[in-house]
């Protein structure tokens, strides 16, 4: 039985994990469970069979690895399983980046050559893929990589190329950061001040690459990831409510309040801001019709669908209909979030808010708005 070997059977697991979290906050990447620790817990016989390539033993060792990864991810950590080849490749890449950094710092001609090679002068640039992977890079490689970037930022053309790549990958990187990937102190967010407070670069980015739209949209998406639709599946309980109160059948069986709230929000927005009311009303009517058909079962005609069937079967069918209607209401609300007058509710206990995963978006937006003319352009 693989489950016999895979659980972490230490009575002081919480204390160990608390220490691990503190170490990660200070030092970043750390090997928590290596091969020796895993094989020691699986046993000598399993270890020998695993080294010989036995399929059953390999399954047991793999289950142990996945179980420990789940322990870490359940505590809010980002975990990866690396092989010896992965670690060797990381060391090689770090050594190469360190060597390139030493060459760039040696003299200006070599610095120009390195900046032209990385920024892709005349060929494909290597900056966008590296920036997209920045939050997932190993700590030692990241330190050498960011040190090289600081050296190359002395070259104006490279700074412009880095600014372009930063803007192009911004929404993807901030979305990963909001999900808990990466640390602010070891990310490219710390280098953005090198070009986001310069009038020349900011104006070009705002004109050619929609910089302000990317920043504001990223902040909105980050906050939206920490929000919920009241009453939707998985949403936090209302203030003062208990789980027993929410089990009342009437709470789930009547979707009219959520539907009315969504409809009023949409109509209120168009009454306030204007827009193509005929088009939105037609779409709203179609959505409401679909939801009501789902709530009524939409099978056969009238109540004849119940003839010859038990009350138990009918209750199960009604329960599925209520669940399907609730899901449709949730999807309906999500599709109209962009135009709804009343936004979804923020969850104050969400990790995005408790760990301030929104801070890079606010810092970059504040930096750009401090540039002359950008605040007026943003307000317009």
C-alpha positions as CSV (number, residue, x, y, z in Angstrom):
1,X,0.0,0.0,0.0
2,X,1.8,3.2,-1.1
3,X,-0.1,5.3,1.4
4,X,1.7,3.3,4.2
5,X,5.0,4.8,3.2
6,X,4.1,8.2,1.9
7,X,2.7,10.2,4.9
8,X,5.0,12.5,6.8
9,X,4.8,10.7,10.2
10,X,6.6,13.2,12.4
11,X,4.7,14.4,15.5
12,X,6.5,17.8,15.4
13,X,5.7,18.5,11.7
14,X,4.2,21.9,12.3
15,X,7.3,23.1,14.2
16,X,9.6,21.9,11.4
17,X,7.5,23.6,8.7
18,X,7.5,26.8,10.7
19,X,11.3,26.8,10.7
20,X,11.3,26.0,7.0
21,X,9.1,29.0,6.2
22,X,11.4,31.3,8.2
23,X,14.5,30.0,6.4
24,X,12.8,30.4,3.0
25,X,11.9,34.0,3.8
26,X,15.5,34.7,4.6
27,X,17.4,32.6,2.0
28,X,15.0,31.7,-0.8
29,X,15.5,28.3,-2.4
30,X,16.3,25.5,0.0
31,X,16.3,21.7,-0.3
32,X,13.9,20.4,2.3
33,X,13.8,16.7,1.5
34,X,16.7,15.2,-0.5
35,X,17.1,11.7,-1.9
36,X,18.7,10.3,1.2
37,X,15.9,11.5,3.5
38,X,13.3,10.1,1.3
39,X,15.0,6.7,0.9
40,X,15.7,6.5,4.7
41,X,12.0,6.8,5.4
42,X,11.0,4.3,2.7
43,X,13.4,1.7,4.1
44,X,16.6,-0.1,2.9
45,X,14.8,-2.8,0.9
46,X,12.7,-0.2,-1.0
47,X,15.8,1.9,-1.5
48,X,17.8,-1.0,-3.0
49,X,14.9,-2.0,-5.3
50,X,14.4,1.6,-6.4
51,X,18.1,1.9,-7.4
52,X,17.7,-1.3,-9.4
53,X,14.8,0.2,-11.3
54,X,12.0,-1.8,-9.7
55,X,8.6,-0.4,-10.8
56,X,6.7,-0.9,-7.5
57,X,9.5,0.7,-5.5
58,X,9.7,3.6,-7.9
59,X,6.0,4.1,-7.3
60,X,6.5,4.2,-3.5
61,X,9.4,6.7,-3.8
62,X,7.4,8.9,-6.2
63,X,4.4,8.8,-3.9
64,X,6.6,9.9,-1.0
65,X,8.0,12.8,-3.1
66,X,4.5,14.0,-4.1
67,X,3.2,13.7,-0.6
68,X,6.0,16.0,0.7
69,X,5.4,18.4,-2.1
70,X,1.7,18.5,-1.1
71,X,2.7,19.2,2.5
72,X,4.7,22.3,1.5
73,X,2.1,23.6,-1.0
74,X,-0.7,23.2,1.6
75,X,1.3,25.6,3.8
76,X,1.4,28.2,1.1
77,X,4.9,27.4,-0.3
78,X,5.9,27.0,-3.9
79,X,7.6,23.6,-4.3
80,X,9.5,22.0,-7.1
81,X,11.0,18.6,-7.6
82,X,14.5,18.7,-9.2
83,X,16.7,15.9,-10.4
84,X,20.5,15.8,-10.3
85,X,20.6,16.9,-13.9
86,X,18.5,20.0,-13.1
87,X,20.8,21.0,-10.3
88,X,23.9,20.5,-12.5
89,X,22.3,22.6,-15.3
90,X,21.5,25.4,-12.8
91,X,25.1,25.5,-11.5
92,X,26.4,25.6,-15.1
93,X,24.0,28.4,-16.1
94,X,24.9,30.4,-13.0
95,X,28.6,30.0,-13.7
96,X,28.1,31.2,-17.3
97,X,26.0,34.2,-16.3
98,X,28.7,35.1,-13.7
99,X,31.4,34.9,-16.4
100,X,29.4,37.1,-18.7
101,X,28.9,39.6,-15.9
102,X,32.6,39.8,-15.3
103,X,33.3,40.4,-19.0
104,X,30.7,43.2,-19.1
105,X,32.2,44.9,-16.1
106,X,35.7,44.7,-17.5
107,X,35.4,47.4,-20.1
108,X,32.9,49.4,-22.1
109,X,33.4,47.7,-25.5
110,X,32.7,44.3,-24.0
111,X,29.7,45.7,-22.1
112,X,28.3,47.0,-25.4
113,X,28.8,43.6,-27.0
114,X,27.1,41.8,-24.2
115,X,24.2,44.2,-24.1
116,X,23.7,43.8,-27.9
117,X,23.8,40.1,-27.7
118,X,21.2,39.8,-24.9
119,X,18.9,42.5,-26.2
120,X,18.9,40.8,-29.6
121,X,20.2,43.6,-31.8
122,X,19.2,42.5,-35.3
123,X,18.0,39.1,-34.1
124,X,15.5,37.6,-31.6
125,X,15.8,39.0,-28.1
126,X,16.4,36.8,-25.2
127,X,15.0,39.3,-22.7
128,X,11.2,38.4,-22.9
129,X,11.6,34.7,-22.2
130,X,14.0,35.4,-19.3
131,X,11.6,38.0,-17.9
132,X,8.7,35.6,-18.1
133,X,10.6,33.0,-16.1
134,X,12.2,35.5,-13.7
135,X,10.0,34.5,-10.7
136,X,10.8,30.8,-11.1
137,X,14.5,31.0,-11.5
138,X,16.8,29.6,-8.8
139,X,18.1,32.1,-6.3
140,X,21.8,31.9,-7.2
141,X,21.1,32.3,-10.9
142,X,18.8,35.2,-10.2
143,X,21.4,37.0,-8.2
144,X,24.0,36.7,-11.0
145,X,21.4,37.6,-13.6
146,X,20.2,40.7,-11.9
147,X,23.7,41.8,-11.2
148,X,24.4,41.5,-14.9
149,X,21.3,43.5,-15.8
150,X,22.4,46.3,-13.4
151,X,25.7,46.5,-15.3
152,X,24.1,46.5,-18.7
153,X,21.6,49.2,-17.7
154,X,24.4,51.7,-18.2
155,X,23.9,51.2,-22.0
156,X,20.9,53.4,-23.1
157,X,19.8,51.0,-25.9
158,X,19.8,48.0,-23.6
159,X,17.7,50.0,-21.0
160,X,15.2,50.7,-23.7
161,X,15.0,47.1,-24.7
162,X,14.6,46.0,-21.1
163,X,11.8,48.5,-20.6
164,X,10.0,47.2,-23.7
165,X,10.3,43.6,-22.6
166,X,9.3,44.5,-19.0
167,X,6.1,46.1,-20.3
168,X,5.3,43.3,-22.7
169,X,5.6,40.6,-20.0
170,X,4.2,42.6,-17.1
171,X,0.6,41.2,-16.9
172,X,1.8,37.6,-17.1
173,X,4.5,38.1,-14.4
174,X,2.2,40.0,-12.0
175,X,-0.4,37.3,-12.4
176,X,2.1,34.6,-11.4
177,X,3.3,36.8,-8.5
178,X,-0.3,37.2,-7.3
179,X,-0.6,33.3,-7.2
180,X,2.3,33.2,-4.8
181,X,5.2,32.5,-7.1
182,X,8.5,34.3,-6.4
183,X,9.7,36.8,-3.9
184,X,9.7,40.6,-4.3
185,X,13.3,41.1,-3.1
186,X,14.6,38.6,-5.8
187,X,12.5,39.8,-8.8
188,X,12.8,42.3,-11.6
189,X,10.2,44.5,-9.9
190,X,13.2,45.9,-7.9
191,X,14.8,47.1,-11.2
192,X,11.8,48.8,-12.7
193,X,12.6,52.1,-11.1
194,X,15.7,52.3,-13.4
195,X,13.4,53.2,-16.3
196,X,9.9,53.8,-15.0
197,X,10.9,57.2,-13.5
198,X,12.5,58.4,-16.7
199,X,10.4,60.7,-18.9
200,X,11.8,59.5,-22.2
201,X,11.2,55.8,-21.6
202,X,7.8,56.3,-19.9
203,X,6.4,58.4,-22.7
204,X,7.6,55.9,-25.4
205,X,6.1,53.0,-23.4
206,X,2.8,54.8,-22.8
207,X,2.5,55.7,-26.5
208,X,3.7,52.5,-28.2
209,X,3.0,49.7,-25.6
210,X,0.0,50.9,-23.6
211,X,2.1,51.1,-20.4
212,X,-0.6,52.7,-18.3
213,X,-3.2,50.2,-19.5
214,X,-0.9,47.3,-18.6
215,X,-0.2,48.7,-15.1
216,X,-3.8,49.5,-14.2
217,X,-5.2,46.3,-15.7
218,X,-2.6,44.2,-13.8
219,X,-3.6,45.8,-10.6
220,X,-7.3,45.2,-11.4
221,X,-6.6,41.5,-12.2
222,X,-4.6,41.1,-9.0
223,X,-7.4,42.5,-6.9
224,X,-9.9,40.4,-8.8
225,X,-8.0,37.2,-7.9
226,X,-8.6,38.1,-4.2
227,X,-12.4,38.8,-4.7
228,X,-15.5,36.7,-4.7
229,X,-19.1,36.9,-5.6
230,X,-21.3,36.8,-2.5
231,X,-23.2,33.5,-2.4
232,X,-21.1,31.8,-5.1
233,X,-19.7,28.4,-4.5
234,X,-16.6,28.5,-2.3
235,X,-17.2,32.1,-1.3
236,X,-16.5,33.1,2.4
237,X,-19.5,33.2,4.8
238,X,-21.2,36.5,5.3
239,X,-20.2,38.4,8.5
240,X,-22.0,36.9,11.5
241,X,-23.1,33.8,9.6
242,X,-22.3,30.2,10.6
243,X,-22.0,27.1,8.4
244,X,-25.3,25.8,9.9
245,X,-27.1,28.9,8.9
246,X,-25.8,28.6,5.3
247,X,-27.1,25.0,5.1
248,X,-30.6,26.2,5.1
249,X,-32.2,25.0,1.8
250,X,-33.8,28.3,1.2
251,X,-30.4,30.0,0.9
252,X,-29.5,27.9,-2.1
253,X,-32.9,27.3,-3.7
254,X,-33.8,30.9,-4.5
255,X,-31.5,32.4,-7.1
256,X,-33.7,35.5,-7.6
257,X,-31.7,37.8,-5.2
258,X,-28.3,37.1,-7.0
259,X,-30.0,37.4,-10.4
260,X,-31.7,40.7,-9.5
261,X,-28.4,42.1,-8.1
262,X,-26.5,41.3,-11.2
263,X,-29.2,42.7,-13.5
264,X,-29.5,45.9,-11.4
265,X,-25.8,46.3,-11.4
266,X,-25.6,46.1,-15.2
267,X,-28.6,48.4,-15.8
268,X,-27.3,50.8,-13.2
269,X,-24.0,51.0,-15.0
270,X,-25.5,51.8,-18.4
271,X,-27.9,54.3,-16.9
272,X,-24.9,56.0,-15.2
273,X,-22.2,55.8,-17.9
274,X,-24.3,55.4,-21.1
275,X,-23.8,52.8,-23.8
276,X,-25.6,50.5,-26.2
277,X,-28.5,49.7,-24.0
278,X,-30.4,47.7,-26.6
279,X,-27.5,45.3,-27.2
280,X,-26.9,44.8,-23.5
281,X,-30.6,44.3,-22.8
282,X,-30.9,41.6,-25.5
283,X,-27.9,39.8,-24.0
284,X,-29.2,40.1,-20.5
285,X,-32.6,38.8,-21.6
286,X,-30.9,35.8,-23.2
287,X,-28.8,35.1,-20.1
288,X,-31.9,35.3,-17.8
289,X,-33.9,33.0,-20.0
290,X,-31.1,30.3,-20.0
291,X,-30.9,30.5,-16.2
292,X,-34.6,30.3,-15.7
293,X,-34.8,27.3,-18.1
294,X,-32.1,25.6,-16.1
295,X,-34.0,26.3,-12.8
296,X,-37.2,24.9,-14.2
297,X,-35.6,21.7,-15.5
298,X,-36.4,22.3,-19.2
299,X,-37.2,18.7,-19.8
300,X,-40.5,17.6,-21.5
301,X,-43.6,19.7,-20.8
302,X,-45.0,20.8,-17.5
303,X,-45.0,18.5,-14.5
304,X,-45.4,15.3,-16.7
305,X,-41.7,14.6,-16.2
306,X,-42.5,13.6,-12.6
307,X,-45.1,11.0,-13.5
308,X,-44.2,7.5,-12.3
309,X,-41.1,8.7,-10.4
310,X,-40.4,8.8,-6.7
311,X,-40.2,11.8,-4.5
312,X,-36.6,10.9,-3.7
313,X,-35.6,11.0,-7.4
314,X,-37.4,14.3,-7.8
315,X,-35.6,15.8,-4.9
316,X,-32.2,14.7,-6.3
317,X,-33.1,16.2,-9.6
318,X,-34.1,19.5,-8.0
319,X,-30.9,19.5,-6.0
320,X,-28.9,19.2,-9.3
321,X,-30.9,21.9,-10.9
322,X,-30.3,24.3,-8.0
323,X,-26.6,23.5,-8.2
324,X,-26.5,24.1,-11.9
325,X,-28.4,27.3,-11.6
326,X,-26.0,28.5,-8.9
327,X,-23.1,27.8,-11.2
328,X,-24.7,29.6,-14.1
329,X,-25.3,32.6,-11.8
330,X,-21.7,32.6,-10.9
331,X,-20.5,32.4,-14.5
332,X,-23.1,35.1,-15.4
333,X,-21.7,37.4,-12.7
334,X,-18.0,36.8,-13.8
335,X,-18.8,37.6,-17.4
336,X,-20.3,40.9,-16.4
337,X,-17.7,42.0,-13.9
338,X,-16.2,44.4,-16.4
339,X,-19.5,46.4,-16.8
340,X,-21.0,45.9,-13.4
341,X,-21.5,49.0,-11.3
342,X,-20.9,47.1,-8.0
343,X,-17.6,45.1,-8.1
344,X,-17.2,41.7,-6.4
345,X,-16.3,41.7,-2.7
346,X,-12.6,41.5,-1.6
347,X,-11.7,38.7,0.7
348,X,-9.5,40.3,3.5
349,X,-8.1,36.9,4.4
350,X,-6.9,36.1,0.8
351,X,-3.2,35.6,0.5
352,X,-2.9,38.4,-2.1
353,X,-4.0,40.9,0.5
354,X,-2.4,39.4,3.6
355,X,1.0,39.0,1.9
356,X,0.7,42.3,-0.1
357,X,1.1,40.5,-3.5
358,X,-0.3,43.6,-5.1
359,X,2.5,46.0,-4.0
360,X,4.6,45.8,-7.3
361,X,1.6,47.0,-9.3
362,X,1.0,49.9,-6.9
363,X,4.7,50.8,-6.8
364,X,5.1,50.8,-10.5
365,X,1.9,52.8,-11.1
366,X,2.9,55.3,-8.5
367,X,6.3,55.7,-10.1
368,X,4.9,56.2,-13.6
369,X,2.3,58.7,-12.4
370,X,5.0,60.8,-10.8
371,X,6.5,61.4,-14.2
372,X,5.6,64.8,-15.6
373,X,2.3,64.7,-17.7
374,X,1.5,61.0,-17.0
375,X,-1.1,61.7,-14.3
376,X,-3.0,64.0,-16.6
377,X,-2.7,61.4,-19.4
378,X,-4.0,58.7,-17.1
379,X,-6.9,60.8,-15.9
380,X,-7.9,61.5,-19.5
